[in-house]
């Protein structure tokens, strides 16, 4: 049964590695955000990786599947809690991240969060996503933790749109 794994890639190789994995027929997910970038003569909306240096690969948890991913241009290593044993990212976290990125909402990235209440969004574009409710700068934020990367992403939510999970 396939599982999601976080793949550490070479600096600035996220898009290259994603393209190579796709070409090999390996399902992958590179969450991105659009940011305004300025050059001397112009400004442009540019897509950046949400988690620089990481993409997610959906593979069988077998040595051959891991080797196929690691033999991809730009790939460095699969993220592991124990050396040599890649740690899968829980499906619930990946589903929530995909919903969040697909919603088009403004996303902020925060260090890993441990405190707070687990909540489920009940209505709006994020409906069905499960995450943590946090209060930051006098605003409530719906946070999704990607524990294996030690990062979180968040968007502003209304209290009426969530319920305790």
N, C-alpha and C positions, 0 to 999 in steps of 0.2 A: 504494500500500500504506500503510495507516494506521500511525501511530507515536504513542508517548506523548510528550507535551510537558508541562513544568512551567509552570504558569500562575501568575503573581504576581497576587494580588488585593488589594483595599483592606482595610485593617485591620478585622478582625472581620466580614468578608463571605464567609468560606469556605463556610458552609452556604447562604447566599443564592445565591452564584454556582453552587454545585453544583446547587441546585434549578433554576436558570434553564437551565443547560447540559442537564440531564436533560429539562426541558420542551421544549427545542429538538431533542431527539433525539441529542445529542452524548454519547457515552460518556465518563464521567469517574470519577475515583477520589479520594476525600477520606479519607486514612488518619486515624483518630481513636483516642484513648485516653480511658478513663474515669478521672476524678480526683474525689476528695472535695472538695467546695466547701462553705465554711461561711458562713452569714449570721448575723445576730444571734440569730435564733430557731430555726435548724435547720441540719442538715447534709444534703447531697444529693450523690449520685453524678452527675456531669455529664460529658458528652462534649466533649472538646476536640480541635482539630486537632493531629495529631502534628507537622506542620510549619506553624506559624502563618504565614499570609500566602500559602500555596501550596496548589494542588490540581493534579491531573494530568488532562489532556484527551487523548483518543485520537482523532486526526484525520488526514486526508490532508495530507501535507506540501506543500500548494499554497496560494497566496495567498488563495483564496476560503475554504478551511477555516480558515485563521488569522484572517481578518477576521470570520468568523461567531463564532469563539470570543471575539475581542476586543470584539465588539459586545454582549457579555453584561454585565448589571448586575453591578458589582463587579470586573470584569476590568480589570487595569492593563496587563500586558504578558506576552508569552511569554519565558521565560528563554532567553538566548542567549549563546554564547561569543563570537561576533562580533556587533557591533551590526547589527540588522536581519535577522539570519539565526537564527531559533529553532533551538535545539539539541535533538534528540530524546534522551529518556532511554532507555538500552539496555533491551530487553525483559527481559533476564536480571535487571536491577536491579528492574524493576517486578514481575516474577513473584515474586521473593524477598520484596519488600515486602508484596505481597498475601498470601503464605503466612504471613509473620510477623504481620501485623495480624489475619488470620483465625484464628490459632492460639489467641488468647485469653491468651497469655503476657504477663507484665508487661514492658513495653517502656521502655527508657531511651534518650534521644536524646543523642548526643555530637557534638562538632565533627568535621569531616571527618578520617577516618583514612587514613594512607598505609602505615604499617608493618603487619607481620603476614602470616600465611599465608592464602591462599585455601582455603576448606574447603567441603565439601558435607555437609549433614546427611543421615545414612543411615537414621535411625529416629526415631520419635516424631512429635509433631504438626507439626514443622517439616521433615519428610522432603522432600527434593528441593530445598530452598532452598540457594543458593550465597552465600557471604559470606566474611568475614574473622574469624579467631580472634584475640582480644585477651585480655590478662591485665590486669584492673583490680581493684584492692583485693583481691588474693589470690583472685579468682574468674575463671574463664574465661567470656568472653562471646562469643557469635556475633553478629557485626556485619554489617549491610548498609549499604553506602555508597550514597547518592544523590549522585553526584559533582556533578551540575549545581547542586544546592542547597548543596553544601558541608556536608552533614550526614550523620550516621550514626545508625542505630537498633540496639539490641542487646538480647539476652536471655541469661540464664545457660544454659549447656549442659554436659552431661557429655561427657568426652572419648570415651567409648564410642559416642556418638551421631554422631560426625563422622569424615570421612576427608579427606585432602588431595585437592584438585580437580585 
